[in-house]
Amino acid sequence: MTLEKFVEHVGDANSCNNNARIQFEAFKDQRHSVANMFRSNAREVDVAYRFHLTASLVVTRFLLKQRLPFRGHDESTSSSNRGNFLELLQWYSDHNDVVSKVLGSNAPANNQMTSPQIQKDLARACASEVTLAIINDIGDKVFTIMIDEARDVLLKEQMGVVFRYVNGEGCVIERFIGIAHVVDICSHSLKDAISDLFEKHGLYLSKLRGQGYDGATNIRASIIIAKNIMSVKDFCSYVSMIVHTTGASCKRKDQLRMLQHERLMKELNDEVRISGRGQNQETSLAKPGDTRWASHYFTLLRLCAMWPSVERVLENVRDDTISSEVRSTARGLLGKMNNYEFVFVMHLMKYLLGIKNELSFALQKKDQKYCASHVID
């Protein structure tokens, strides 16, 4: 009678008592509980994510250290070359069994970590860590800054910043901190950009002992002013055209070198030219740059030294080229090279740039001791 009452109290398989018993037994077996299974899967996903992230960071650090580009022209799965980042990541996966289990098809579709944005984020993270290490190395030491201004491909003014300091071992260290966009290159804008940089990294102006600024923009301004003189402007344009026309193809470059070589050999045989170590080396014309006076100076030096050879190349272009436009250009350049005003301006500019080049060379000597600091008010 008692047993029957007990069975009646327990009820069938779906009774409250049986359900409570099943849940109690499941509670005692935590290893097979749903919550524990979720936790186990989460740990496995977390470990796989860490392996995946570490592999991507290893590839990123290598590319940054070697100064190699990340992206490829065609990054589709059918491409034979998907770019340095993806190709190197695949190579790393092929040579590491642990990494291969968490990359590519073995990784979730939404967790590939190979998108352009992820690549940029990884590069920024590395840059932040390097910058932090530099700032920590400076600590409370005194330091100097060197500023270089340049335009990017979009013609935006950029300010590059380099810190120079003495580390704990007594060695002079120079470290590039970063590039900041500035509205213009006046002293007020540079001062604001430097102040923002110091505030960002927790640095103090009281520790600053010197400031150096590149004069490339001033040189560009000087060239612009010089080119406002019509005769100088025309001269610079014709020099660029001469350099471009004589070096427009490999055939013309080879012809120029051959003619110059033959001329030098003849002058050496006739004892018109003196031979010696470092003299009479093979050279070519190079296009001058707007931010370097020295490039203009050396272009004029080479043009003067190679004058007969350049004329011969232009004559060949004038006589043999099929294009009437190119022939007309070569004929006009030959006329300019035989023009008194052109030759006079060439020697005048060579003389003036030579004076400036000597000063520039003297200031860049490593053993030169001078104060190049400049304080921005």
C-alpha positions in Angstrom: 0.0 0.0 0.0 2.9 2.4 0.9 4.7 1.5 -2.3 1.7 2.2 -4.4 1.2 5.6 -2.7 4.9 6.4 -3.4 4.6 5.5 -7.0 1.5 7.6 -7.3 3.3 10.5 -5.7 6.3 10.3 -8.1 4.0 10.2 -11.1 4.8 9.3 -14.7 8.0 10.3 -16.7 6.8 13.9 -17.2 5.7 14.5 -13.7 7.1 17.4 -11.6 9.1 15.0 -9.4 10.8 13.3 -12.3 11.6 16.6 -14.0 13.1 18.0 -10.7 15.2 14.8 -10.3 16.5 15.1 -13.9 17.4 18.7 -13.4 19.1 17.9 -10.1 21.2 15.2 -11.7 22.2 17.5 -14.6 23.1 20.2 -12.0 25.5 17.8 -10.4 27.1 17.0 -13.8 28.5 20.4 -14.7 30.8 19.1 -17.4 27.9 18.3 -19.7 25.7 21.3 -18.9 24.6 23.6 -21.6 26.3 26.6 -19.9 29.6 24.7 -19.6 29.4 23.7 -23.2 28.9 27.3 -24.2 31.9 28.3 -22.1 34.0 25.6 -23.6 33.1 26.7 -27.1 33.8 30.3 -26.2 37.2 29.4 -24.9 38.0 27.5 -28.1 36.9 30.4 -30.2 38.9 32.8 -28.1 42.1 30.7 -28.5 41.6 30.4 -32.2 41.0 34.2 -32.4 44.3 34.8 -30.6 46.2 32.6 -32.9 44.7 34.3 -35.9 45.4 37.8 -34.6 49.0 36.8 -33.7 49.6 35.5 -37.2 48.2 38.7 -38.7 50.4 40.8 -36.4 53.5 38.9 -37.3 52.9 39.5 -41.0 52.1 43.2 -40.3 55.3 43.7 -38.3 57.4 42.1 -41.0 55.9 44.2 -43.8 56.3 47.4 -41.7 59.9 46.5 -40.8 60.8 45.9 -44.5 58.8 49.0 -45.6 56.7 46.9 -48.0 53.2 47.7 -49.3 50.3 45.7 -48.0 47.7 45.8 -50.7 47.7 44.0 -54.1 46.3 45.1 -57.4 43.9 42.1 -57.5 43.1 40.5 -54.1 40.4 38.2 -55.4 40.7 34.4 -54.6 41.4 33.7 -58.3 44.4 36.1 -58.4 47.9 34.7 -58.7 49.3 37.5 -56.6 46.9 38.9 -54.0 49.4 41.4 -52.4 52.1 41.1 -49.8 49.8 40.8 -46.8 47.5 38.1 -48.0 50.3 36.1 -49.8 52.6 36.2 -46.8 49.7 35.3 -44.4 49.0 32.3 -46.7 52.7 31.3 -46.7 52.8 31.5 -42.9 49.7 29.3 -42.7 51.2 26.7 -45.1 54.2 26.4 -42.9 52.5 26.4 -39.5 49.9 23.7 -38.7 48.6 25.5 -35.7 48.0 28.7 -37.7 46.5 26.8 -40.7 43.7 25.5 -38.4 42.4 29.0 -37.7 43.0 30.8 -41.1 41.2 30.8 -44.4 38.4 28.2 -44.8 38.9 27.1 -41.2 38.1 30.5 -39.8 34.5 31.8 -39.6 33.4 33.7 -42.7 32.9 36.9 -40.6 36.2 36.6 -38.9 38.8 36.4 -41.7 40.7 39.6 -40.5 42.0 40.3 -43.9 40.0 43.3 -45.1 41.8 46.6 -46.0 40.3 48.2 -42.9 41.7 45.4 -40.6 45.1 45.8 -42.3 45.1 49.5 -41.6 44.0 48.9 -38.0 46.9 46.5 -37.4 49.4 49.0 -38.9 48.0 51.8 -36.7 48.2 49.5 -33.7 51.9 48.8 -34.4 52.6 52.5 -35.0 50.9 53.4 -31.6 53.0 50.8 -29.8 56.3 52.0 -31.4 55.4 55.6 -30.6 54.6 54.7 -27.0 58.0 52.9 -26.7 59.8 56.0 -28.0 58.0 58.3 -25.6 58.7 56.0 -22.7 62.4 55.9 -23.8 62.5 59.7 -23.8 60.9 59.8 -20.3 61.9 63.0 -18.5 65.0 63.6 -20.6 65.6 66.8 -22.6 65.3 66.5 -26.3 65.2 68.4 -29.6 62.8 68.2 -32.5 63.4 68.3 -36.3 60.5 69.4 -38.6 60.3 68.7 -42.3 57.4 70.0 -44.4 56.3 68.4 -47.6 53.3 68.1 -49.8 51.5 64.8 -50.4 50.1 63.6 -53.7 46.9 65.6 -53.0 49.0 68.8 -52.5 48.2 68.9 -48.8 50.9 70.3 -46.5 52.4 67.6 -44.2 54.6 68.1 -41.2 57.0 65.2 -40.3 58.4 65.2 -36.8 61.7 63.6 -35.6 62.8 63.6 -32.0 66.5 63.6 -31.1 67.7 62.7 -27.6 70.3 60.8 -25.6 69.2 57.5 -24.3 70.2 55.8 -21.0 73.3 54.3 -22.6 74.6 57.8 -23.6 73.9 57.3 -27.4 72.3 60.0 -29.5 69.0 58.6 -30.9 66.8 60.0 -33.6 63.2 58.7 -33.9 60.5 59.5 -36.3 57.3 60.2 -34.5 54.7 60.8 -37.2 53.2 63.1 -39.8 50.7 65.8 -39.0 48.6 67.7 -41.5 49.0 71.5 -41.3 46.9 74.2 -43.0 50.0 76.1 -44.1 53.7 76.3 -43.2 53.7 79.6 -41.3 55.1 79.8 -37.8 51.7 80.0 -36.1 50.4 76.8 -37.8 53.6 74.9 -37.0 53.5 76.1 -33.4 49.9 74.9 -33.0 50.7 71.5 -34.6 53.7 71.0 -32.3 51.7 72.0 -29.2 49.0 69.5 -30.1 51.7 66.8 -30.6 53.2 67.5 -27.2 49.8 67.5 -25.5 48.9 64.2 -27.2 52.1 62.4 -26.0 52.4 64.1 -22.6 55.6 66.0 -23.4 56.6 69.3 -22.0 58.1 72.4 -23.8 60.3 72.9 -20.8 62.3 69.8 -21.8 62.8 71.1 -25.4 66.4 72.2 -26.0 66.4 72.7 -29.8 64.4 72.9 -33.0 65.4 72.3 -36.5 63.4 73.0 -39.7 64.0 71.9 -43.2 64.1 74.7 -45.8 62.7 72.8 -48.7 59.6 75.0 -48.8 61.7 78.1 -48.7 63.7 76.8 -51.6 60.5 76.1 -53.5 59.5 79.7 -52.8 62.9 80.9 -54.0 62.5 79.0 -57.2 59.1 80.4 -57.8 60.4 83.9 -57.3 63.3 83.3 -59.6 60.9 81.9 -62.3 58.9 85.1 -62.1 61.8 86.6 -64.1 60.7 85.9 -67.6 64.2 85.0 -69.0 64.9 82.6 -66.1 61.4 81.1 -66.4 61.9 80.4 -70.1 65.4 79.1 -69.5 64.2 76.6 -66.8 61.4 75.4 -69.1 63.8 74.8 -72.0 66.3 73.0 -69.8 63.5 70.6 -68.6 62.5 70.1 -72.3 66.0 69.3 -73.3 66.4 66.8 -70.5 63.1 65.2 -71.3 63.6 65.0 -75.0 67.1 63.5 -74.8 66.0 61.0 -72.2 62.6 60.2 -73.6 63.6 56.6 -74.6 66.3 54.0 -73.8 67.6 54.4 -77.3 68.2 58.1 -76.9 69.8 57.6 -73.4 72.1 54.9 -74.8 73.0 57.2 -77.8 73.8 60.1 -75.4 76.1 57.9 -73.3 77.8 56.5 -76.3 78.4 59.9 -77.9 79.7 61.3 -74.6 82.0 58.3 -74.1 83.5 58.7 -77.6 84.0 62.4 -77.1 85.8 61.8 -73.7 88.0 59.1 -75.3 89.0 61.5 -78.1 89.8 64.3 -75.7 91.9 61.9 -73.5 93.8 60.7 -76.6 94.4 64.3 -77.7 95.5 65.1 -74.1 92.8 67.8 -74.0 91.4 66.2 -70.9 93.3 64.9 -67.9 92.5 61.4 -66.6 92.5 60.5 -63.0 90.6 58.6 -60.3 87.0 59.8 -59.9 87.2 61.9 -63.1 85.5 61.4 -66.5 82.9 58.9 -65.1 79.8 58.0 -67.0 77.0 60.4 -66.3 73.6 61.4 -67.7 71.2 64.3 -67.6 68.7 64.4 -64.7 65.6 66.4 -64.3 65.9 69.1 -61.6 63.5 69.1 -58.6 61.6 72.2 -57.4 62.7 71.7 -53.7 66.4 71.2 -54.2 68.7 73.9 -55.6 71.5 71.3 -55.9 69.5 69.3 -58.5 69.3 72.5 -60.7 73.0 73.1 -60.2 74.1 69.6 -61.1 71.7 69.5 -64.1 73.4 72.6 -65.5 76.9 71.2 -64.8 76.1 68.1 -66.7 74.4 70.0 -69.6 77.5 72.1 -70.0 79.8 69.1 -69.9 77.7 67.1 -72.3 76.7 70.0 -74.6 78.1 68.6 -77.9 76.6 65.2 -77.2 73.2 66.6 -76.3 73.2 68.6 -79.6 74.0 65.5 -81.6 71.1 63.6 -80.0 68.7 66.4 -80.7 70.0 66.6 -84.3 69.3 62.9 -84.7 65.8 63.3 -83.2 65.2 66.2 -85.6 66.3 64.3 -88.7 65.1 60.7 -87.9 62.0 60.9 -85.8 58.7 60.1 -87.6 56.6 62.4 -85.4 56.5 66.0 -86.9 55.7 67.4 -83.4 58.8 65.8 -81.9 60.9 66.9 -84.8 59.6 70.5 -84.4 60.4 70.4 -80.7 64.0 69.2 -81.3 64.5 71.9 -83.9 63.3 74.6 -81.5 65.6 73.3 -78.7 68.6 73.3 -81.0 67.8 76.9 -81.9 67.6 77.8 -78.2 71.0 76.1 -77.5 72.5 78.3 -80.1 70.9 81.4 -78.7 73.1 84.0 -76.9 70.5 84.8 -74.2 70.0 81.1 -73.4 73.7 80.4 -73.0 74.2 83.6 -71.0 71.4 82.8 -68.5 72.7 79.2 -68.2 76.2 80.4 -67.1 74.7 83.1 -64.8 72.4 80.5 -63.1 75.3 78.0 -62.9 77.4 80.7 -61.2 74.7 81.7 -58.7 73.7 78.2 -57.9 77.3 77.2 -57.4 77.6 79.8 -54.6 74.5 78.5 -53.0 75.6 74.9 -53.4 78.9 75.6 -51.6 77.1 77.1 -48.7 74.7 74.2 -48.5 77.5 71.7 -48.7 79.4 73.5 -45.8 76.3 73.5 -43.6 75.7 69.8 -44.1 79.2 68.7 -43.0 79.0 66.3 -40.1 81.8 68.0 -38.2 80.2 71.4 -38.7 79.3 73.1 -35.4 76.7 75.7 -35.6 73.4 76.6 -34.0 70.5 75.7 -36.3 67.8 76.0 -33.7 64.9 78.4 -34.2 62.4 79.3 -31.6 58.8 79.8 -32.7 57.1 82.7 -30.8 
